Amino acid sequence: MPSRDSSRSANGIDKLDFDDNRQPPSTTDGSDPGGLLRDDESLLSNVVDGVIERDRRKLRRRFVKYLSFASAILSCLCAGSITAYSLYGPLFQSRLHFTQAQVNAVSIAAELAMYLPVPLFGYLCDRFNPRPLSLSAGIFFALGYLLAATAYASGPLKEGGFPPAIMVLAFVGVGSGTSCMYLSAVTTCAKNFGRGEHKGLALAIPIAAFGLSGMWQSQIGSRLLYDRSPGHYGDVDVYRYFIFLAILLLVVGVIGSLALRVVDEEDLIDEAVSELERSGLLENSPFFQRSILHDSGNGYGTLENSDTISNSAESDDAEPNSTNRKYRSYNEDARRKTWLLNTETRMFLFDPTMWLLAAGFFLVTGPGEAFINNLGTVLNTFYPPPLSGPPDSNSPATHVSIVALTSTFARLLTGTLSDLFAPTAQTSLFDEQSTKRFSCSRLVFLLISTVLFSFGQLLLASGLIQSHPSLFALVSALVGLGYGAVFSLTPIIVSVVWGVQNFGTNWGIVAVVPAAGAAVWGAIYAAVYDGAASGAEDSGADRLCYGVGCYAPTFWGMVACSWMAVGLWLLAWRGWRRRDILV
């Protein structure tokens, strides 16, 4: 019979090793042998607690992200009050005896204040956060609409009322508030959802809400806050309407200042720095070279040398205060963020395709803004005396709503379709099947929308609507579809081509151009209108104009601009394809 030792040597293990009654070996220091088990339990408990805490943080970030999204939608749903300008613009002419040029001066002032400061507001939004911008928007709106209400209530200038310059000043505040509230909301959505699958829809929803704001606010003005006095029954009560907007938008601005937050912005910065490093664009950067020499563990993906490690250790020994170390880390993160955003801005400005995109945006949005602002006066040209004006079914409020609805529909549709069908890069072999699905570039949707937009302008320019005023709804629908799609797809393209980490600044630079477009086409429309009115015998003391000559030359020019934009965007698309950028 073999011995136990020989059995163990033959099999390498003995049954005693599995003896449940065998005592565990005693420790050399006399401690409790059960301590090892307790240590294991403690380690497992720490792991579980860590997982629970991680899930809590993830859930908290998710809650903050979607709360910010809801607040952004609320902000955009109220911020576009200026798009209802056609509702009360004609009343400036009939009640305050403004000329068409003065009516246009008010709207142009609002457009300039809405678009010109956008790069500055975008810069502040990127460098800091969207919340102060939202609060500023509420203050701008409140001051602007309160001053406008006071100026309107004072009456015509000949009767002791305020001069038109005061109304212009009031709408500068309205335009600034519109810019701040819109940009803070859209930038928050772009940064929180710009890296996901549904970035197009995440941007399209707040942008669509912005288009809806003019619709519901104009309906409140025309159906609830209307004038009940004899002779003016049914017109919007402009004074009460302005007071309502001042209070509403101040409250929304305060809500946004509390709820709008960018989640995990540090990850955006880290990813952008890593991408620049991989592209080789950082090799000649003095800031990046300093980071290699001086950063200890916080560099841009670089390895630290022994001198850096020893210096870091000595610094930690000399400065044990954790608050100071956190302060130094915060300063370094802020310095790195500023450097990155400045680099991204320079790259954006020196990209020729950006200027092609912006030029096309100028050529389409300028005519669109001019149409929306002058929609009411265009309608009045269809109804010369003895007709009293457009019927309720063809009123300015109706067409403001049509433009808002079709614009909203186009924004949501193009945002959704761009997410579903836009081409995506193949990142692995497993993506081969997904890349074979049908794809359609966002530029295709942009070009089709611009063509539809030009058809609406063409209908007006041809004079067809003058003899069939009921077809003006078709013009409003086509303009709304094209205008809404262009305003939805352009910021999405900016986020896709140039990223979201500097989106506020980049989109702010592009968004300046509608101001110039609105000013140019507003002035052209006013000149054509006033010129036709001065040469007409039935213009009256109010210098009102009737007939196709009041607007046709203006809209022929708008048609030409739309087709020029198509050509410029085709050139930009060719440039992106050469750089293998999937748009």
Secondary structure, DSSP 4 states (H G I P E B T S, - for coil): ---HHHHHHHHS--GGGG-TTSPPPPPTT---TTHHHHHHHHHHHHHHHHHHHHHHHHHHHHHHHHHHHHHHHHHHHHHGGGGGHHHHHHHHHHTS---HHHHHHHHHHHHHHHHTTHHHHHHHHHHS-SHHHHHHHHHHHHHHHHHHHHHHHT--GGGT---HHHHHHHHHHHHHHHHHHHHHHHHHHHHHHTTSTTHHHHHHHHHHHHHHHHHHHHHHHHHTSB--STTSTTSB-HHHHHHHHHHHHHHHHHHHHHH---SSHHHHHHHHHHHHHHHTTTTT-HHHHHHHHH-SS-SSSPPP-HHHHHHHHHHHHH---HHHHHHHHHHHHHHHHHHHHHHHHHHHHT-HHHHHHHHHHHHHHHHHHHHHHTHHHHHHTT--TTS-S--GGG-HHHHHHHHHHHHHHHHHHHHHHHHHHS-----SGGGHHHHTS----HHHHHHHHHHHHHHHHHHHHTTHHHH-GGGHHHHHHHHHHHHHHHHHHHHHHHHHHH-STTHHHHHHHHTTHHHHHHHHHHHHHHHHHHHHHHT-TT-TTTT---SGGGTHHHHHHHHHHHHHHHHHHHHHHHHHHHTT---
